[in-house]
Amino acid sequence: MKTTVSALLLAAAVAAPAFAEQPAQLSVPGANFPEGNVKGIRATLLHGKTSQVTGLNVPILGLSETENFSGLSFGMLFGASRVTGNSTGVKLGLANWNDGSAKGADLGFVNYNAGQFTGLQMGAFNYTGRLNGLQFGFINATDRIEKGVQIGLINYDKSGTFISKDIPVFPLINARF
């Protein structure tokens, strides 16, 4: 019994740092220093993955990957960010990539969001599954504008434009309310 309790306490002590929230983290390919979720500032050099970031995320010369993100992501020197779950906040970078849903603003050369996007996407190319907000860029694309506006050279809405559901592309402006 004493050995079992000691083993459980030792396992908990070893595992605790992995689940702790870190005030600062440096991510490099294959490693995070220190391990765990971030509630503070995280810098990624070349490539790094972590589960959760709340606060400031700074990808430098590469890709920062998180499961969930809340805060400000500021890509430096071709920095890009990818969120595989949900995102809330502002992302500035070469590319902003969300696999889930996002709320806030994505400002980059390329902005991609697979799910629901609520807020502002501004860049050369913007795509979202469902749009509630504004897309401003050269090429804007969505599967459906729920409530929003696309302003750009080419505006594509798979479900149709404000002119007709049979016309998926409209230049300069497209909207649905």
N, C-alpha and C positions, 0 to 999 in steps of 0.2 A: 504494500500500500504506500509506504513511504517513498519507494523508488518510483512508483507511478506518479505521485504528486510532484516529486522533484522533476521528473521527465516532462510533465505538462507545464510546469513553471518555466523550465529551461526553454521549451519550445515557444511559449508565449513571449518570453524575453527576446528570443532571437527573431521572431516574426514581427514584433511590434514596430521596429523601425521601417519595415517595408510598407506599413499601412499609415504611417504618420504623415502629417502635412508638413511640408518643408517651406521655410520662408524664402529660400533661394535654391536654384538648381542649375547645373550646367549639364547639358545633354550633348553627347558626341556619338558617333556611330557605335551602337552596341552597348552603351553605358550611360547611366545618369548618376551624377554626383551631387548630393546624396540621392538614394532611391526614394520613391514615394510620390504622392500627390503634391502639387505645389499650390500654396496660398501665399502669393508674393510675387517674385520675379523669376523667370526662367529664360535662360539663353541657350540656344541650340546652334552648334557649329557643325555645318555640313548636313547632318541628319540625326534626328533623335526622336524617340517615342516615350510618352508618359501617359498615364491614365487620365488625370484631371489637372487642369490649370485654372486657377482663379487669380486674376491679377494681370501682370504684364508678361507677355511672351515675346521674345526677341529672336526670330530665326535669322541667322547670319550665314550667307553663302550656301543656302541649302533649304531643306525641308524640315519643318517642325510638325510632328504628328501627335495629336492628343485624341482621346476618346470623347471628352467633353471639355468645353472651353467657355469661360466667362471672363470678360475684361477687355484689354487692349492688346492686340498683336501687331507689332511693328517690325516688318521685315527689312533687314539691312543688307546691302550688297547682294541683290538677287535673292533675298530671303522669301520663302513661301510658307504657307501654313495649310495643314489638312486637319480637319476635325471629322472623325468617323461617326460620332454620335451627334449631339446637339451643341449649338453655339449661340452665345448671347454676347453682344458687344461690338467692338469696332476692330476690323482687320485691315491693315495696310500692308501691301507687299506686292511682289511680282505676280504671284498667283494666290488666290484664296479658294480652297476646295473644301466643301462640306458634303459628307455623305448623308447626313440626316437633315434636320431642320435648323434654321438659323433666324435670329432676330437681331437687328442692328444695322450696321453698315459694312459692306465689303468694298474696299477701294483698292483696285489693283489692275494690272494689265489684263489678266484673265480672272474672272470670278465664276465659279461653278458651284451650284447647290442642287443636290439630287431631290430634296424634299421641299417642304414649305419654306419660303423665304418671306419674312416680314421686315420691311425697311428699305434701304437704299443699296443698290448695286451700281457701281460706277467704274467703267473700264473700257478697254477696246472691245472685249467680248464678254458678255454676261449671259449666263444661263441659270434658270431655276425650274424645278418641277412645277411648283405652283407659286404665283406671285401675289403678294399683298404689299404694295408699295410702289417704288420707282426703280426702273432700270434706265440708266443713262449711259450710252456708249455708241460705238460705231455699229456693232451688231448685238442685238438683244434677242434672246430666245426664251421661250417658256412652253410648257405643255398646256398651261391654262393661267390666264390672268383672272384671279378671283375678284380683287379690287385693286386696281393700280393703273400705272401708266408706263409705257415704253417710249423713250425718246431716243432716236438714233437714225442712222442711215438706212439700216435694215432692221425691221421689227417683226419677229416671227412668233405667232401664237398658234400652236397645233390645233387648238379648239376653235380657231377662227378669229377674225378681227372685228372691230366695231362696225365695219361695213357689211360683212357677211360671214357666217360660220364656214362657208365654202372657200373663203379667201384667207389663207393662213399668214400671208406676208403683206405688210403695209409699210411704205417708207415714211420717215420723219416722226410720226406719232401714232401710237395705238393705245387704246384704253378700254377699261371695262369697270363699271361701278355697280 
